[in-house]
Amino acid sequence: MAHILKKILSETLTPDEISQVCSAFDMIGSIVIVKIPDPLKLKKQIIGETILHCIKPAKSVFAQTSAVRGDYRVRSLEFVAGEYNTITEYREHGCKFRVDIENTYFSPRLSTERLRIAKLTSENEVIANMFAGVGTFSIIIAKMNRTCKIYSIDCNPSANEMSIINTKLNGVQNRVLSICGNAKDVIEDQIRGQCDRVLMPLPERSSEFVDSAVLALKGGRGVIHFYVHVKANSKNTAREKADSDIQNIFNKYQHEILHTRIVREVGPRVYQIVSDVCIGP
């Protein structure tokens, strides 16, 4: 993606300006989200128009002006070019999703991980997705595993509304139950002891919810997919550090780390990592 962006801007910007172009962009349906460094702010209009001209599905270009933040995991965006529209339709693994880039969290860079998790599920599983966003993980799992039931939880009302729409778009509304609320409260009050598998795709704060994830499991046994951010000088070091940290985090429970992998690099020497943790004897 980085090479594509630099290539299409090569006739628009100087070599020095090209060297400052950020290394990646997100294409979500018909919307492109880019990071424009401060020295290139005055060129944002021509950058946006060039992207629209060269990337044919694109109809709107926005610049990301903040990191993902807050309980709702949203980022600040600035309109750059094209149509001002923050809602789009995104397709992945045979599913379609209505996404509101302004009011909900969404990343197309988790496509491989979403497919991996879906392939791990077994027949008749009950699954809790504690931080479900617009329902992407949940719906892809439900489309690939037609016998499972998924509790798709998010505290962001806008994300929950999109999740409800997306379950209907994909015909899984009877098996993916979209619940708006704090994951701890929902598990405690509604689904404790009901699940075979729990997803925790909130790497910034997942360690705060481990007890709730275990509480959701049937008889305290099952698999938890635990996501975390790790700072390290290399991928191998990051994996080793993650394994050590996760052993400590789950220390009070009988557990086994089945698999740890790098999901993606989210910053200079910062890695998003997932560990598949089996809880119980």
N, C-alpha and C positions, 0 to 999 in steps of 0.2 A: 504493500500500500504506500509506503514511504517513497519508493522509487517512482511509483505512478504519479504521485502528487508533484514531486520535484520535476519530473519529466514534462508534465503538462504546463508547469509554470516557467519552464526554462526559456521560453520566448517572450515572457512577460516581465520577468525580474532579472536583475543583474546577477552574475555569479556569486557576488558577496551576499546578496539578498537570498539567493537560493540556498546558500549554506546555513541560513538561519531558519529555514522552513522546518517546522516541527515534523517529527519522524513518522507520524501516522494520523489518520483521520477515520471517523466512523461514518459508514454509509448505512442509514436506517431507513429502509423503504426508499422514498423519494427525497429524503433529507440528508444532507452532508453536514457533519459537525467537525470543525477544524479548530486547532489552536493557532492563533496568530500572535507571534511574539511582539513585544512593544515596538521594536525598531521598524516593524512592517505594518503598524496600525494604519498609517496613511495610505497603504496600498491595499487595504482590506477589500475595497469595492472591486478593484480590478482582479484581485485573487478570487473573489466570489464569482464574478462573471466568467472568468476563465474556467473555473470548475464546472459551472453550469454548461458552458459550451462544449467541454471535452468529456464530461461524464453524463451520457445521455439520459439515464433514468433520473438524474438529479433535477429537482424542481425548486429546492430551497437550500440555502447555505446559511449556517449559523456558526458563530465563533464561541467556543467555550471560554468563559471568563473567570471561572472559579473551579476549584476541586469539588468532587462530590462531597456533600456535607449534610449534617442534620439527621434527625430520625427518619426523615422521608427519603434520604439519599438522593437529593436532587442537585443539579449544578446550574449555575447562572449562565445564561446564553445571551448573545447579542446577534440580532438579525443582520445579515450581511448582504444577501442578494437573492433574487428570484421571488417566489411567492411567500408571503408571510403566513406560514401554516405550521403549527407545532405538532399536529397530529398526522400520522402516516400509517400505512399498512406494511408490515414487514413479514417476509416469508422465510421459514427455516424448517428443514427436515419434513417437508410435506405439510406443515402447519402454517396458519396465517395469524398475525397478531396486530391488533390495533395498539399503537404506541403513542403516548403523549410525552414528547421529549422534554417539555418544560416542567411538568408536574409529577413525573414518575422517573424511577431509575430504570435504565435499560442499557445493556451492552451487547452488541453483536459479536464481541470477541470471546464469548463463552459457548459458542456453537458446538465445538468439539466436546467440551465438558458436559454439556446438556445431553448429547447423544451417548456419551460414555455411561452416564448415570442411568439413562433409560434402558440401556442394554444389560445393566446389572440386575434389574428388578426381576422378580419371579411371579408366577401366577398367584392371584388372589392376595397380593400384598396390600397392606394398609400403610400409607406413607404420609408423613407430615413434612410439609415444606414451610419452615418457620419464617422465612423472609422471601415471599414469593413474587413480589413486584407485580408485573402485569400477567403473571401466570406462565411464563415461558417454560421453565423446567417442568412444572406440573403438567402442562398440556402435552408437551412432547412425550413425557413418560406415559400419559394416559392413551395417546394415539398409538404408541408402540406396544403397550401392554393393556389389552382390552379387558383384563379381569381385575385390575387394581382399583383402589379407591384412594383419593388424595385429598388431604386437608391442606388447602392453599391459603396461608395466613400472611397478612401484611397490615401494618398499622397505618399506612397511607390510604385515606379514602379514595383518592384519585386512582391509585394503583389497583385497589380492590374493585373499583367500578370497571376499569379496563379489563381486569381478570374475568369478571362476570361476562362481559361482552365477548372476550376471547374464548371462553369455554363454549359459548353458544356458536361462535363462528366455526369452531372445530368439532361441534357435536359431542362434546364430552361433559356437558353441564350436569349430567346425572352422576358422574364419578369424580369430578373435580369440584370440591365444595370451597368456594371463595369466602373467606372469613376475614372481616376487618377488625383488627384488634392487636393488642400487645401479645406477642407469642407466648410469653410466660403466663399471662392471664388465660389465654385461650386453652393452653394445654392443661393448666390447673383446673379450669372450670368445665371444659367440654370434652377433651380427648385423652386425658391421662390414661396410660395403660392400654391404649388401643392400637399402637403402631408397630410395624415390623422394621421400618426404616425411617430415618429422619434426615432431612437436608438442612444445612446451616450456612447458606451462601451469603453471610454477612462478615467478611474477613476482618473488618475493623473492630468488631465487638463480639464475635462469636463466643469467646471465652466466658462472657457474662451469662450465657444461656445454656451452659452445659448441663446443669442440674435439671433444667426444664426439658432438654432434649432426652435425657435418660428417663425422666418421669413419663414421657410420652410412650416409651417402649412397653410392649406386652411383657409383664413379669420381669421388667428390667433387662430384657435381652433383645438384641437386634443390632442393626448397623446404623452408625451415624457418619454422615459425610461432613467433615469439619473443615471449614475454610479459614485461612489465616494469611496475613501479610508478614513476610519475613525480610529483614534487611541482611544482606550477605554479599560477599565479594564474588561468589560464583554460584551456579545452580546446585552443584554438589554440596557446597557448604550450606546453602539454603535448605536443602532437603534434610541434611543431618540436623541442622538447628531446629527445623520444624518437628522432626521426630522426637527430639529431646524435649522440646517445649510441650508437645502434645502428651507425651508420657506423663509429664508433671501435671498438666491440666486435668487429665483423666485418672490421676493417681489413686483417688479414693474408690474407684470402680474397678472391678475385674474387667480387663480389656486386652485386646490385641490389635495392633495396627496392621491391617491387612495390606495396605498399599498407600504410598505417598507419591504424589507427582506435582510437578510444576504446571500450573494452569496457564500462566502468562507472566510476563514482566510488566509491572504497572508503573515503574519509575526507574531511575538510575539505581541499579543494585537493590531494587525492591521487587520481590516476587510474590505473586499470589499462589498459594499452595493448598492442595486438598489432601487430607488423609481420610481413608476409609477405616473407621474404627469399629471393631466388633465388641459389643458390650455383653458381659455375662459369661458363664462357663461354657 
